[in-house]
């Protein structure tokens, strides 16, 4: 007999998701004999979801369909219904637009039962659709099997706020009254996870992938995590953070509570700050005010645990009553962080954010290791018929670059879809004495020379675009210094006349190559390529139609 037969309940929740709910349910049923029941909770759908679930249930006795009479407006209430209906010793959660990979339940159940833990957790991957590119979620937690005797022994657990990549003992949740917030409560996972950690369970961590989070950015109805255009989303996120923090603090888990605030600074704050320049003036003002009020509740200990970029963004927000320096904040919020010019100092020589905000000090930049510094490299890619050239400019950073001695840069062109490096080029850095170091985003002249105390260093190299062929390519830089240190970063896309324009260049391999350099949301330079005459004529046709219109 199977050793863990009929031990797990998988709760699948959905609302008006007929296009995907059957795939989710089938992925749960396909986990094998360990699954005693799949409880599909339909949150009063108006589409064909319930009919599809009923038809599935006719042929699958393990599937139970629960219909809510009134839509709850959130994910918490349907999941609570599933907890109440579960009869199996263990329970886990699945959203209707995601799937469980084969073997997920067995891997989690083996860990939980084998180690005698109340919770088992594994790796979740975010699968970008339709490309299929997968990005691991919080992979640092799931590199190898680990038994955590108490959450306070591994405070990084607060970084994984998901509830879906975990298996819970059902009686553990019920004995501690651990439930999701009811009704419309975005980011309910934050609160549920805090309640779980506050109860002090033993947790088994495993490296296996146990959940596939499908990311559909072009969906008609965006998920909560993607629908950030309204400031109410930020308001809801702050409310969830506050409640999670209070839960941990009230349980006497001050270390976990502080770690949760550090996560907010490094993840939530950076993510939304990166998008501020995409929003309107009213959104920015309200976001700024909400964030200032939230940060006012933090103390020095909360800030001390956070990585430097999040702390700097928080300091700028708190120092200015009105939104400011959004373009520069976006660069600091990028991963890796970039601090672009200017680089002012206070009267005593202390590095500061700007002349307008001298209270925001950057003294830590004088002591951080080079491989952690927010180095800024500007990039221009100029497609040409004869040769495409990439020009890079590395900015000085309070003397740290000159001390290390810029030597060279390896530029990797990384395919956005599969992460494969399609091309690597290397160029030497030379001092730039043109005294035109760019502080506004436009490019100055690149004229390498032998200046003794340069403000920047430049590198230039040809790029064989034909070797890349097609697709979307991100640029990754490995900046190497004469003192033996190095720094990995991404290049800032310079905006200016003749830059970031779509071009058609002749190609011996493809006939013609359509080239589109562009700036990502984080301000990094990226590249789209389309080979062949068909792609070229398609783009020209669209341009002509726009002109005629």
C-alpha positions as CSV (number, residue, x, y, z in Angstrom):
1,X,0.0,0.0,0.0
2,X,1.1,3.6,-0.7
3,X,2.7,4.8,2.6
4,X,1.0,8.2,2.6
5,X,-2.3,7.3,1.0
6,X,-5.3,9.7,1.3
7,X,-3.5,12.2,3.5
8,X,-3.9,15.6,1.7
9,X,-6.8,17.9,0.9
10,X,-6.1,20.4,-1.9
11,X,-8.3,23.5,-1.8
12,X,-8.8,25.1,-5.2
13,X,-10.4,28.5,-5.2
14,X,-11.8,30.3,-8.3
15,X,-14.1,33.0,-9.5
16,X,-15.1,33.4,-13.2
17,X,-12.1,31.5,-14.3
18,X,-13.7,28.8,-16.6
19,X,-10.7,29.1,-18.9
20,X,-8.3,27.7,-16.3
21,X,-10.0,26.1,-13.4
22,X,-10.2,22.6,-14.8
23,X,-6.4,22.6,-15.5
24,X,-5.9,23.5,-11.8
25,X,-8.2,20.8,-10.5
26,X,-6.7,18.2,-12.8
27,X,-3.2,19.1,-11.7
28,X,-4.3,18.5,-8.1
29,X,-6.1,15.2,-8.9
30,X,-3.1,14.0,-10.8
31,X,-0.9,14.1,-7.7
32,X,-1.9,10.5,-7.0
33,X,-3.2,8.5,-4.0
34,X,-1.8,10.9,-1.4
35,X,-4.6,13.3,-2.3
36,X,-7.8,12.3,-0.4
37,X,-9.9,15.1,-1.7
38,X,-9.8,18.2,-3.9
39,X,-12.2,20.8,-2.6
40,X,-13.1,23.3,-5.4
41,X,-14.6,26.4,-3.8
42,X,-16.4,28.5,-6.4
43,X,-16.8,32.1,-5.3
44,X,-20.3,32.6,-6.9
45,X,-19.0,32.6,-10.5
46,X,-21.2,34.0,-13.3
47,X,-19.4,32.1,-16.1
48,X,-19.3,28.3,-16.8
49,X,-17.0,27.5,-13.9
50,X,-19.5,25.6,-11.8
51,X,-20.8,23.6,-14.8
52,X,-17.2,22.5,-15.6
53,X,-16.5,21.5,-12.0
54,X,-19.8,19.6,-11.8
55,X,-18.9,17.6,-14.9
56,X,-15.5,16.8,-13.5
57,X,-17.0,15.7,-10.2
58,X,-19.2,13.2,-12.0
59,X,-16.1,11.1,-13.0
60,X,-13.9,11.9,-10.0
61,X,-15.2,11.0,-6.5
62,X,-12.3,12.8,-4.8
63,X,-13.6,16.1,-6.2
64,X,-16.0,18.0,-4.0
65,X,-17.5,21.3,-5.3
66,X,-18.5,24.0,-2.8
67,X,-20.5,26.9,-4.1
68,X,-20.6,30.2,-2.3
69,X,-24.0,32.0,-2.5
70,X,-22.5,35.4,-2.5
71,X,-19.2,36.5,-4.0
72,X,-16.7,37.3,-1.2
73,X,-14.6,39.8,-3.2
74,X,-11.3,38.2,-2.2
75,X,-9.4,34.9,-1.7
76,X,-9.6,34.6,2.0
77,X,-13.2,33.5,2.5
78,X,-13.1,30.7,-0.1
79,X,-9.9,29.3,1.4
80,X,-11.5,29.4,4.9
81,X,-14.4,27.4,3.5
82,X,-11.9,24.9,2.2
83,X,-10.2,24.6,5.6
84,X,-13.7,24.1,7.2
85,X,-14.6,21.4,4.7
86,X,-11.3,19.5,4.8
87,X,-11.3,16.0,6.2
88,X,-7.7,15.0,5.4
89,X,-4.8,15.4,8.0
90,X,-3.0,17.9,5.7
91,X,-4.2,20.8,3.6
92,X,-2.7,23.0,0.9
93,X,-4.1,25.7,-1.4
94,X,-4.2,26.2,-5.2
95,X,-5.5,29.1,-7.2
96,X,-7.7,28.4,-10.2
97,X,-5.2,30.0,-12.7
98,X,-2.2,28.1,-11.4
99,X,-1.1,24.4,-11.3
100,X,0.7,21.9,-9.1
101,X,3.6,20.3,-10.9
102,X,3.8,16.5,-10.9
103,X,5.1,15.1,-7.6
104,X,4.5,18.3,-5.6
105,X,2.2,16.7,-3.0
106,X,4.4,13.7,-2.5
107,X,7.5,15.9,-2.0
108,X,5.8,18.1,0.6
109,X,4.1,15.2,2.4
110,X,7.3,13.1,2.6
111,X,9.0,16.1,4.2
112,X,6.2,16.9,6.7
113,X,5.5,13.4,7.7
114,X,9.1,12.3,7.7
115,X,10.3,15.2,9.8
116,X,7.2,15.4,12.0
117,X,6.5,19.1,11.1
118,X,3.4,21.1,11.1
119,X,4.3,22.9,7.9
120,X,6.3,21.9,4.8
121,X,7.3,24.4,2.1
122,X,8.9,24.1,-1.3
123,X,9.9,26.2,-4.2
124,X,7.4,28.2,-6.2
125,X,8.2,29.3,-9.8
126,X,6.6,32.3,-11.5
127,X,5.8,31.2,-15.1
128,X,5.5,34.1,-17.5
129,X,2.9,33.4,-20.1
130,X,2.8,32.9,-23.0
131,X,6.7,32.8,-23.1
132,X,6.9,30.0,-20.5
133,X,9.9,31.7,-18.8
134,X,10.2,30.6,-15.2
135,X,11.5,32.7,-12.4
136,X,12.0,31.1,-8.9
137,X,10.3,32.8,-6.0
138,X,12.5,33.3,-2.9
139,X,15.0,30.6,-4.1
140,X,17.4,31.4,-1.2
141,X,15.1,29.6,1.2
142,X,14.9,26.4,-0.9
143,X,18.4,25.5,-1.9
144,X,18.5,22.2,0.2
145,X,16.4,20.3,2.7
146,X,16.3,22.1,6.0
147,X,14.4,21.5,9.3
148,X,13.5,24.8,11.0
149,X,12.6,24.0,14.7
150,X,11.2,27.5,15.2
151,X,10.5,30.3,12.7
152,X,12.5,32.8,14.8
153,X,15.6,30.7,14.0
154,X,15.3,31.6,10.3
155,X,13.8,35.0,10.1
156,X,14.0,35.0,6.3
157,X,10.9,32.9,6.3
158,X,8.9,36.1,6.4
159,X,10.1,36.9,2.9
160,X,8.0,34.0,1.5
161,X,4.6,35.4,2.1
162,X,2.9,32.9,-0.2
163,X,0.5,30.3,1.2
164,X,0.2,28.1,-1.9
165,X,3.7,26.5,-1.9
166,X,3.2,25.0,1.5
167,X,1.5,22.0,3.2
168,X,-0.1,22.5,6.6
169,X,-1.3,20.1,9.2
170,X,-5.1,20.7,9.3
171,X,-5.4,20.3,13.1
172,X,-2.5,22.8,13.5
173,X,-4.5,25.5,11.7
174,X,-7.7,24.7,13.6
175,X,-6.1,24.4,17.0
176,X,-4.4,27.9,16.6
177,X,-7.4,29.4,14.9
178,X,-5.3,30.3,11.8
179,X,-7.5,31.6,9.1
180,X,-7.4,34.1,6.2
181,X,-9.0,37.6,6.5
182,X,-12.6,37.4,5.4
183,X,-14.1,39.3,2.5
184,X,-12.3,41.7,0.2
185,X,-8.8,41.8,1.7
186,X,-6.0,42.0,-0.9
187,X,-2.7,40.5,0.2
188,X,-4.4,38.1,2.5
189,X,-1.4,35.8,2.2
190,X,0.7,38.3,4.3
191,X,-1.7,38.0,7.2
192,X,-2.2,34.2,7.0
193,X,1.6,33.6,6.8
194,X,2.2,35.9,9.8
195,X,-0.4,33.9,11.8
196,X,1.3,30.7,10.9
197,X,4.7,31.9,11.9
198,X,3.4,33.5,15.1
199,X,2.2,30.0,16.2
200,X,5.8,28.7,16.1
201,X,5.5,25.6,14.0
202,X,8.3,23.3,13.0
203,X,8.8,23.8,9.2
204,X,10.5,21.5,6.7
205,X,12.0,23.3,3.7
206,X,12.6,21.3,0.5
207,X,14.3,22.4,-2.8
208,X,11.7,20.7,-5.1
209,X,9.4,22.9,-7.2
210,X,5.9,22.4,-5.7
211,X,3.9,25.2,-7.2
212,X,3.6,27.0,-10.6
213,X,2.4,30.5,-10.4
214,X,1.2,31.5,-13.9
215,X,1.7,35.2,-14.6
216,X,-0.6,36.5,-17.3
217,X,0.3,40.2,-17.8
218,X,-2.0,40.6,-20.8
219,X,-5.1,39.0,-19.0
220,X,-8.3,41.0,-19.2
221,X,-8.6,40.8,-15.4
222,X,-5.2,41.2,-13.7
223,X,-4.2,39.4,-10.5
224,X,-3.9,41.5,-7.4
225,X,-0.1,41.3,-7.6
226,X,-0.1,42.7,-11.1
227,X,-3.0,45.3,-10.8
228,X,-0.9,48.1,-9.2
229,X,-2.1,51.0,-11.3
230,X,-4.6,52.2,-8.6
231,X,-3.3,53.7,-5.4
232,X,-5.8,51.6,-3.5
233,X,-3.6,48.6,-4.2
234,X,-0.8,50.2,-2.3
235,X,-3.1,51.2,0.5
236,X,-4.2,47.6,0.8
237,X,-0.7,46.4,0.8
238,X,0.3,48.7,3.6
239,X,-2.8,47.6,5.6
240,X,-1.7,43.9,5.2
241,X,1.9,44.7,6.2
242,X,0.7,46.6,9.3
243,X,-1.6,43.7,10.4
244,X,1.1,41.1,9.8
245,X,3.6,43.1,11.7
246,X,1.2,43.5,14.7
247,X,0.5,39.8,14.7
248,X,4.2,38.9,14.9
249,X,4.9,41.5,17.5
250,X,1.9,40.5,19.7
251,X,3.2,36.9,19.6
252,X,6.5,38.1,21.0
253,X,8.3,37.5,17.7
254,X,10.1,40.8,17.5
255,X,12.9,39.4,15.3
256,X,10.3,38.2,12.8
257,X,8.4,41.5,13.0
258,X,11.6,43.5,12.2
259,X,12.4,41.1,9.4
260,X,9.0,41.6,7.9
261,X,9.6,45.4,7.9
262,X,13.0,44.9,6.3
263,X,11.3,42.8,3.6
264,X,8.8,45.7,3.0
265,X,11.7,48.1,2.4
266,X,13.6,45.7,0.1
267,X,10.7,44.3,-1.8
268,X,7.4,46.2,-1.7
269,X,8.8,49.7,-1.4
270,X,11.4,49.1,-4.2
271,X,8.8,47.5,-6.5
272,X,6.4,50.4,-6.3
273,X,9.0,53.1,-6.3
274,X,10.3,51.7,-9.6
275,X,6.9,52.3,-11.2
276,X,6.2,55.8,-9.8
277,X,7.2,57.6,-13.0
278,X,4.5,55.6,-14.9
279,X,1.8,57.0,-12.7
280,X,-0.1,60.3,-12.7
281,X,0.6,63.3,-10.4
282,X,-2.4,62.5,-8.2
283,X,-1.3,58.9,-7.7
284,X,2.2,60.0,-6.9
285,X,1.1,62.5,-4.3
286,X,-1.2,60.1,-2.5
287,X,1.3,57.2,-2.7
288,X,4.0,59.5,-1.2
289,X,1.7,60.6,1.7
290,X,0.7,57.0,2.5
291,X,4.2,55.8,2.4
292,X,5.5,58.7,4.6
293,X,2.8,57.8,7.2
294,X,3.7,54.1,7.1
295,X,7.4,54.7,7.4
296,X,6.9,57.1,10.4
297,X,6.0,54.0,12.4
298,X,9.4,52.4,11.8
299,X,12.3,52.7,14.2
300,X,16.1,52.6,13.7
301,X,16.1,48.8,14.2
302,X,13.6,48.3,11.5
303,X,15.7,50.2,9.0
304,X,19.0,48.7,10.1
305,X,18.0,45.2,8.8
306,X,17.1,46.3,5.3
307,X,19.5,46.3,2.4
308,X,20.8,49.8,1.5
309,X,18.7,50.6,-1.6
310,X,15.4,50.2,0.3
311,X,16.7,52.3,3.2
312,X,17.8,55.1,0.9
313,X,14.5,55.2,-0.9
314,X,12.7,55.4,2.5
315,X,15.0,58.2,3.7
316,X,14.2,60.2,0.5
317,X,10.5,59.7,0.9
318,X,10.6,60.7,4.6
319,X,12.8,63.8,3.9
320,X,10.6,65.3,1.3
321,X,7.0,66.3,1.8
322,X,6.3,66.1,-2.0
323,X,7.3,63.5,-4.6
324,X,10.8,64.2,-5.9
325,X,13.7,62.7,-7.8
326,X,11.5,59.9,-9.2
327,X,13.8,59.1,-12.1
328,X,16.8,58.7,-9.8
329,X,14.7,56.7,-7.2
330,X,13.7,54.3,-10.0
331,X,17.4,53.6,-10.6
332,X,18.1,52.9,-6.9
333,X,15.0,50.6,-6.9
334,X,16.3,48.6,-9.8
335,X,18.0,45.2,-9.2
336,X,20.9,45.6,-9.0
337,X,20.6,49.2,-7.7
338,X,22.1,52.0,-9.7
339,X,22.9,55.5,-8.2
340,X,23.2,57.9,-11.1
341,X,24.8,61.4,-10.9
342,X,25.1,63.9,-9.3
343,X,27.2,62.8,-6.3
344,X,27.2,65.8,-3.9
345,X,28.8,66.0,-0.5
346,X,28.0,68.0,2.6
347,X,30.4,70.6,3.9
348,X,32.2,68.0,6.0
349,X,32.7,65.8,3.0
350,X,29.9,63.3,3.8
351,X,28.2,61.9,0.7
352,X,24.5,63.1,0.5
353,X,21.6,62.4,-1.8
354,X,21.3,65.9,-3.2
355,X,21.8,69.6,-2.4
356,X,18.1,69.8,-1.7
357,X,18.0,66.8,0.7
358,X,21.4,66.9,2.5
359,X,19.8,65.2,5.5
360,X,19.7,62.0,3.4
361,X,23.3,60.8,3.9
362,X,25.0,58.1,1.9
363,X,28.1,57.6,4.1
364,X,27.7,53.8,3.8
365,X,28.9,54.1,0.2
366,X,32.4,55.0,1.4
367,X,32.8,51.6,3.2
368,X,30.7,49.1,1.2
369,X,32.5,46.4,-0.7
370,X,32.8,47.2,-4.4
371,X,30.7,44.2,-5.4
372,X,27.8,45.7,-3.5
373,X,28.1,49.3,-4.7
374,X,25.2,50.8,-6.8
375,X,27.5,51.6,-9.7
376,X,26.0,53.4,-12.6
377,X,26.8,52.6,-16.2
378,X,25.1,54.5,-19.1
379,X,24.6,52.7,-22.3
380,X,23.9,53.7,-25.9
381,X,23.3,51.1,-28.7
382,X,23.4,52.6,-32.2
383,X,22.3,50.2,-34.9
384,X,24.1,50.9,-38.2
385,X,24.2,49.4,-41.6
386,X,28.0,48.8,-41.5
387,X,28.4,48.1,-37.8
388,X,26.3,48.4,-34.6
389,X,28.3,49.7,-31.7
390,X,27.6,49.7,-28.0
391,X,29.0,52.6,-25.9
392,X,29.2,52.4,-22.1
393,X,30.0,55.1,-19.5
394,X,30.9,54.2,-16.0
395,X,30.3,57.0,-13.5
396,X,32.6,57.8,-10.6
397,X,31.0,57.2,-7.2
398,X,32.5,59.3,-4.4
399,X,36.0,58.2,-5.4
400,X,35.3,54.5,-5.1
401,X,35.6,53.8,-8.8
402,X,39.0,55.5,-9.1
403,X,40.3,53.7,-6.0
404,X,39.3,50.3,-7.5
405,X,40.5,51.2,-11.0
406,X,38.0,50.4,-13.8
407,X,39.7,47.9,-16.2
408,X,37.2,46.2,-18.5
409,X,33.6,45.1,-18.8
410,X,32.0,41.9,-20.0
411,X,28.6,42.5,-21.7
412,X,26.3,39.5,-21.8
413,X,23.2,39.6,-24.0
414,X,20.7,37.4,-22.1
415,X,17.6,36.0,-23.8
416,X,14.5,37.2,-21.9
417,X,12.6,33.9,-22.5
418,X,15.0,31.2,-21.5
419,X,17.9,33.1,-19.8
420,X,20.5,31.8,-22.3
421,X,23.5,34.0,-23.0
422,X,23.4,34.5,-26.8
423,X,26.5,36.8,-27.1
424,X,29.3,38.0,-24.9
425,X,31.6,40.9,-25.7
426,X,34.4,42.5,-23.8
427,X,35.7,46.0,-23.9
428,X,38.4,48.0,-22.0
429,X,37.5,51.0,-19.9
430,X,39.4,54.2,-20.6
431,X,39.3,57.4,-18.6
432,X,37.0,60.1,-20.1
433,X,38.3,63.6,-19.7
434,X,35.5,65.2,-21.8
435,X,34.0,66.7,-18.5
436,X,30.6,66.0,-19.9
437,X,29.5,63.3,-17.4
438,X,25.8,63.1,-17.8
439,X,23.6,64.1,-14.9
440,X,20.3,64.6,-16.8
441,X,19.9,61.3,-18.7
442,X,21.1,62.6,-22.1
443,X,24.4,61.4,-23.4
444,X,27.6,63.5,-23.6
445,X,30.4,62.8,-26.0
446,X,32.4,59.7,-25.5
447,X,36.1,60.6,-25.9
448,X,38.4,58.3,-24.0
449,X,41.7,59.7,-23.0
450,X,44.2,59.6,-20.1
451,X,42.8,62.0,-17.6
452,X,44.3,61.7,-14.1
453,X,41.1,62.2,-12.1
454,X,38.2,61.3,-14.4
455,X,34.5,61.6,-13.6
456,X,33.8,58.7,-15.8
457,X,35.3,55.9,-17.8
458,X,34.1,54.8,-21.3
459,X,34.2,51.5,-23.2
460,X,33.1,50.8,-26.7
461,X,32.7,47.6,-28.8
462,X,31.0,46.3,-31.9
463,X,27.9,44.1,-31.5
464,X,27.1,41.3,-33.9
465,X,23.3,41.5,-33.8
466,X,23.0,38.8,-36.5
467,X,24.4,36.3,-33.9
468,X,21.4,37.0,-31.7
469,X,18.9,36.6,-34.5
470,X,15.5,37.3,-32.8
471,X,13.8,37.8,-29.5
472,X,14.1,40.1,-26.6
473,X,17.5,40.5,-25.0
474,X,18.6,42.0,-21.7
475,X,22.1,43.3,-21.1
476,X,24.1,42.1,-18.1
477,X,27.4,43.8,-17.2
478,X,30.4,42.4,-15.3
479,X,32.5,45.4,-14.5
480,X,36.1,44.4,-13.6
481,X,38.6,46.5,-11.7
482,X,42.4,46.6,-11.5
483,X,42.3,45.8,-7.7
484,X,40.8,42.4,-8.5
485,X,37.2,43.2,-7.5
486,X,34.2,43.2,-9.8
487,X,30.5,44.3,-9.9
488,X,27.6,42.8,-11.8
489,X,25.0,45.3,-12.8
490,X,22.7,46.3,-15.7
491,X,23.2,49.4,-17.9
492,X,21.0,52.5,-17.8
493,X,19.4,53.2,-21.1
494,X,20.4,56.7,-22.2
495,X,17.6,58.8,-23.7
496,X,18.4,61.3,-26.3
497,X,18.2,62.3,-30.0
498,X,18.6,59.4,-32.3
499,X,18.6,56.9,-29.5
500,X,16.1,54.1,-28.6
501,X,14.8,54.2,-32.2
502,X,13.6,51.3,-34.3
503,X,16.0,50.6,-37.2
504,X,16.3,48.2,-40.1
505,X,19.8,47.1,-40.8
506,X,21.1,44.9,-43.6
507,X,22.1,41.4,-42.5
508,X,24.1,38.9,-44.6
509,X,22.4,36.1,-42.5
510,X,18.9,37.4,-42.4
511,X,18.6,39.8,-45.3
512,X,17.4,42.5,-43.0
513,X,17.2,42.8,-39.2
514,X,14.7,45.0,-37.4
515,X,16.4,46.4,-34.2
516,X,14.6,48.1,-31.3
517,X,16.6,49.3,-28.3
518,X,14.4,50.3,-25.4
519,X,14.3,51.2,-21.7
520,X,12.7,48.7,-19.4
521,X,10.4,49.8,-16.5
522,X,13.5,49.8,-14.3
523,X,15.4,52.0,-16.8
524,X,17.7,49.3,-18.1
525,X,18.7,49.0,-21.7
526,X,17.1,46.0,-23.5
527,X,16.8,45.0,-27.2
528,X,14.2,43.5,-29.4
529,X,15.2,41.9,-32.7
530,X,13.0,40.6,-35.6
531,X,14.8,39.1,-38.6
532,X,13.7,38.9,-42.2
533,X,11.7,40.9,-44.7
534,X,8.4,39.8,-43.3
535,X,9.1,41.5,-39.9
536,X,10.4,44.6,-41.6
537,X,7.4,45.0,-44.0
538,X,5.0,44.4,-41.1
539,X,6.5,47.2,-39.1
540,X,6.7,49.6,-42.0
541,X,3.1,48.9,-42.8
542,X,2.0,49.8,-39.3
543,X,4.0,53.0,-39.5
544,X,2.4,54.0,-42.8
545,X,-1.1,53.2,-41.5
546,X,-0.5,55.5,-38.5
547,X,0.8,58.3,-40.7
548,X,-2.3,58.0,-43.0
549,X,-4.6,57.9,-40.1
